[in-house]
Amino acid sequence: MAFRSFESATLSRRSLFRGGAYLAAGGALASMPLGRALLAHDVGSQWPSVAALVDEYVGTGKLPNMIASFGWGDQDPHSVGRGTLAFGDSTEVGLDSLYRIYSQSKPITGMATMMLIEDGVLTLDQPVADVIPAFADMRVLKQADGPLDETVPADRPITIRHLLTHTAGLGYDITSKGPLLKQYQELGITSGQVSRFPIPGFPPVQSAVGLEDWTERLASLPLIAQPGAIWSYSASIDLLGRVIELASGTPFDTFLQERMFDPCGMDSTFFQVPESETGRLTTNYGILAGNPLPLDMGRSSIYLDEPPLIWGGSGLVSSPRDYDRFQTMLVNGGMINGKQVMSEETVRIGTSNILPEGADLSKSWVAGQGMGAGGRSVGTTYGWGGAAGTLSSIDVASGLRAGLYVQYMPPEFYPIRDAFIAAVLKDAQAAAGA
């Protein structure tokens, strides 16, 4: 089924993905007084606060598993973690277990877009209508939650930069309200998937099939704001999937496989998990009244089915080791395993603040911060999180990579992300002073 949410104190439309835009650990990780020797030792003993956090959540039965991964430069990742794929399962998790990364897909799509900019196929400030004519002459709602026939003309075209930074003025079926939300649902302009089984009280939304159809439906609806005017979490990264396949002449998922996953050695990152890999897939839980209930069981997951479309903003399943390879490529200036996947300059631009001048972030989740290509940019750090509690961050200046892998919704139910950042800082500062 398409992304839906529990109401009350569990999942809400906004909270489901607010976690995806939640603290990317940017500023905090940038200030960490780490030395390379720290990662050369046994990680479990060197990160006692992180280990205690894992024990707190897994040891007390709040979650079935948690993996924290760390890396430096081109070193192999280290991890602190424990637990099993699901409650009652005997298979232990590790760096090769599979997690639904949801919005952690966005940096991957963002960097794929930057590849085409590097190739000279696209430019940052190129109108999207050059690639998809249906986005010419867009209309903008007078009120974001108002009637769909009360609009004004867009005062400028939507650009690639706008899509990369959530400033295009597009809506989202998890953030929009009123008549626009209703149309998103009726037209099947979905933002992802949670379960193949209905969630009680929430009838499933039938998704549009294929990026082409999804895109044409999206283009038929008005914007919630003028392009470039405000930051608003949106369907823009999913739309970039269609831009990529039209601009490159290659299906979006094939482009990612050939240009990103294969060169980086990412052999455990999927839009559809192969049946042969089911034994590595974790179960995703919804927290209801403090109790974890399975939303999507690993051995019968919706991610074993062919998805109705390839969501570049939320559709990927990956392992901590695989996602670390993506991060390794970025902190090493686009190079991994002796292969130059992207140029150093392209990585620099993509991980830096590329927000359009004048965009208002004051009422957004990223107020006072920056946006890179599909991820938050704070100083020399770049990263994003996912709707099931995952988190990733890199510091391109120091080469530090970090990730947090859990599977529960909504991510705000537990303060794991803040606690993880605090634990990392505490352990790093203790090591620096030792």
N, C-alpha and C positions, 0 to 999 in steps of 0.2 A: 504494500500500500504506500501511497505517497506520504511525505512527512506530515504527521498529525501530532497532536499534543494533548496530554492530560491537563485538565484545568486544576484549579485550587492550588494547593501547596506543592504540586509536583511539576508537571510540564505545562508551560504556557507557550503560545506562539512565539512571543518575544524571547522568553528564556531558553527555548529550544536551541536557538542559534546565537543568542547573546553570548553564550559560552564560547561559541566559535569565534567571536570577535573579542573575547575577554583577554585579559592581560597576557601578552605573548612573552612575558618575562624579560622583555627587552632592556629597559633601563636597569633593572636589578642585575641581570647577568652581565651587563656591560661593566658594572662596578666591582665585579668579583675579583679579589686579589689572588688569583690562582697562579700556580706555577706548573710547568709541564710535568714535574715529578709526581704531582698529585695523582695523575691518571696512570702512572706507571706501576702503581701498587694495587693490591687487592681492593676492589672498589667497596665491597661490603664493609670492610673495617675502616676505610678512609672516609666514608659518608655515614657516620652513625646516626645523624639526625634524619637523613633520608631513610635509612633502614628502619628507624623507629616509626616513621610515618607509615611505611609499608606495613609494619607489624600492627600498627593501630587500626588500619582499615581492613587488612586481610585477616589478621589474627583474631579480630573480634567479630568476624563474619559480616561486616558491612559490605564488603565486596569480595568476590571470589579470587581476584588477582590484581596485581599492580606491578608494572615494570617501569623503572626509571633508567634511561640510557644517557651515557656521557661519552664524549669523544673530544680529541684535541688534534687539530690539523688533519693529517692523513692517517692517524693511528686508528686501529680497530676500536669499535665501541666497547665500553664496559657497562655493566648494569647492576642495579640493585633491585631485587624483586622477589616475589614469591606468589604462590597460589596455583590454582588449576584453571583450566579453560572455562569451567562453569562450577557452580555449587553442585556437589555430589559427583563431580567428574574426577578421575584419577590422573589425568594427563597434566603434568606441570607446565606452566608457561615459561617462556624464555624470549630471547631476542628474535627468534624465528616464528613465534606465535603470530597469528593474524588478528588485527584489530580494525574495526570500522573507523577510519580516520575522518570521515565526513568533511568538515571545512578545512582540514589540513590538506585537502586536495587543492585548495585555492592557490597556494604558493607554487605548486607544480604547474598548474595551468597558466599562472602569471609568468613563470619563467619560460614556458613554452612559447608564449606570446612574445617575450623578449627575444627569443631565438629568431623569430621571423623579422623582428625589427633589426636585429644584427644582420640578417640575410639581405636586408634592403627591400623586403616584400611589403612591410608595413612601416609606419612611423608613429611615434607616440601621439602626435596631434593630428593624425589623419582622421577624417570623418568616417565613422562606421558605415555610413551610407555608400561610401565608395566600394565597400565589399558586399554589403547587404542593402540594396536600394530601398527596401521596405522601411528603413529607418530614416529616410529623408522626410522632411516636413512633419515632424512629430508635433503632437499637441500636448499641453501641460494642464493638469487639473488646477482649477482656481483654489481648491482646497484638497489636500491629499486624501481625505476621506469623504469628499463630496461627490455630487452627481457626475456621472461620466460624460454628460453632454455640456457641462460647464467648464470649458477649457479656453486656453489662449495659445497662440502659436509659440513653439519653442524659439527662443531668441538666438540660439546658436546650435550648431550640429553636435551630436554626441560623438566623442572621439575615443580612440583606443585608450588614451590616458584616463578618460572618465571611467571606462569599463574596468580598468585595472585597479582603480582607487575607490570604487563605490561612490562616484560623484556624477554618474550619468543621469540620475533622476528616475531610474527604473524602480519598479516595485518588487515585492517578493511575497510569496504566499505565506510566509511566516512573520512578516513585519507589516504588510499592508492592512488597511482597515476599510470598512464600509463597502460601497458598490465595487470598488476596484478589487478588493479581496474576493468578493463573490464571483467576479468575472474570471479571476485567476483560477478559482476552483472549478467553475463551469467549463472553462476552456482547457482544463488539464495542464495549466502552466505550473507544473510542480517543481519543487526544489530538491527532491531526493526521495529516498525510501527508507522505511524503518523495519517493516515486517510483512511477510506474505499473508499473515493472518490478521483479520480485523481486530482492532482494539475496541473493546466494548464502549459504546457511547459515541464513537466517532466513525461514521460510515466512510469507507475509502473513497478517495478521489481518483477517477480514471485519468491517468496521465496521457498527455499527447505522446505519440510514438515517433521517435526519431528527432534529431536535432533540427532538421529542416522544418518540419511541421511545428514543433515547439517554438521555434524562432519566429515563424510567420505569425503565429497566434500572439506572441509577446509584442511584436511590432504593431499589432492592430489596436493595442490599448494605449491610453494616454500615460504620460509620465506623472510622477508625484511632485516633481520640482524641476526647475530649469536646469539643463545640463551645466555642470560645473559649479552650481550654486551652493549645494550642501553635501555633506556626507550622509548617505543613507544606505544601510546594508541591503543588498539587492541581488537580483538574478544576473548581474553583469558578468560574473566570472563564468557562469554557465553559458551565457551568450558568446563569450570569447571562444568556447569550444567550436561553435559554428563559424566564427570568424577565422579561426585557425584552419579548419578544414577547407574553407573556400579559398583562403589566401594561399594555402600550400598545395591545394589540389589533392590532398590526402585525407582520408577519414581521420577524425580527431584522435580516436584511440590508437589508430595505426601510427599517426604522427608521434604521439607520446611514446609508443613502444620503440619506434625506430630512432627517434632523436633524443629521448631522455632515458627510458628504462633500460634498454639494451646497453647503451654506452656506459651507464652508471652501474651496471651489474645488478639492477633491481629486478630480480626474478621472482619476487613474492609480492608484487603490487598489481592489483586486479580491479577491473570494474565488475567482472564476474569470476567468482572463485571457482577454479576447476574442481570437479568432483574428487580428484585425487588428493586435493589439499584440504579437504573437509576436516581431517583430524587435527589441523592446526588452528582452526577458526574458533575464536572465543564466542561466548554468549553475551548478548547485550541485554542489560536490565533496565527496567523502569522502576523508580523508587516511589512507591505508593504508601502513604501513611508511615513512612520510615522503613518499609519492607521492600527488599528487592524482588521484583517479579520479572520473569523472562519476557522480553519483548521480541527477541529474535534469537532463537537457539542455534548454536553453531552448526549442528548436524542437520538442521532443516531450514537453514537461513535463506532469506530472500536473495542474499548475495550469491547463492548457487544458481539462481535463475538468470536468464538473459535479461538485462534491464531494458525498460521501454526506450530509454535514450541514455546517452553518455553525459552524465552531469560532471562537468569540469569543476564545479564548485563544491561538490559533496559526495561524489560517487565512488571514491576509491577505498579499497581495503588494502592494508599494507602491514608489514612487520616492522617492529622497531629497528631491526638491522637494515632493512631496505630503505626506510625513510632516513636513517642515518647516512646511507650512501648518497642520497639526494643532498643532505646537509653538508656532507663531506665535499662534494663537488663544488658547492657554493663557497665554503670557507677557503677552498684552495684555488680560488680564482677561475672556476669553471673546469678544473682538471680533476680527473680521478683515474686511477689505474693507468696512468700514462696517456690518457685520452683527453683532448681538449674538447669538452662537450659544449661549452659556451666560452666566449672571450671574457677575459678578466674585466674589461670595461663594461660589457653587458651585465655581468653579475653586479658590478659596482652600482650601475644605474638602477637595476632591478631591485636591489636591496636597500636603496636609499629613498628618501622622501620625494616622491614624484607627484604629489598632490597639485592640482591646478591652482594657479594663483587666485586668491580671493575666495576659495571654497570655505564655507562656514562649517566648522566642526564643533561649535560650542555646545550644541545639544546632542552630541553623538557619544558613542562609546569610546571614541578615540580622541576626545577633546584634548588639545594640548600636545598631541603626538603627530606622527607622520604615517604615510602609507607608501609602501613600495609596490611592487608588482604582485598583487594578490595577497599581501601580508603586511602586518604592522611594521613600521620602521621607526626605531628610537635610537638616535645616535648611530652607532655602527652595528646595531642588532636588528634582526629581522626574524619574524616568525608569526605563527597563527595557532589556533586551537580548533578542536572539533566538538561537535554536538554531544558526543558520548564521553566527554571529559579528557580527551587527549590534548597534548600541548607540545609545541616544538619551538625552539629558538636557537639562533646562532649568533655569534659575535664575529663578524668578518674581520675585525681588527686583530683579535687575539687567536682566532681559529677555534674557539670553543663551540661545541655542539651539545645540545641537551634536549631530552624528550621525556614525556610522561605518557604512559599508556594504561588506560583503564577503560571500562565499558559500562557506563550507566547514564541515564537521563532523568532529570535535567542536570547539567554539570554544576549548577549553582546549589544543588541540594546539599552537597558536601563542600566544605571550603578547601578542597584538596589542592587546587592550583596555588592559592595564596600560601598554604602551608608548605607546599613543595618548594616554592621560591624561597620562603623563609628558611627552610631546612638546608637548601643548597648553600645559601649565603652563610648560615651559621657554621656549616662544616668547612666551607672554603676559608672563612676567616680564621677558624681554629687551626686549619692546616697551615695557613700563612704565618700564624704566630707561633707555630710549634718550633 
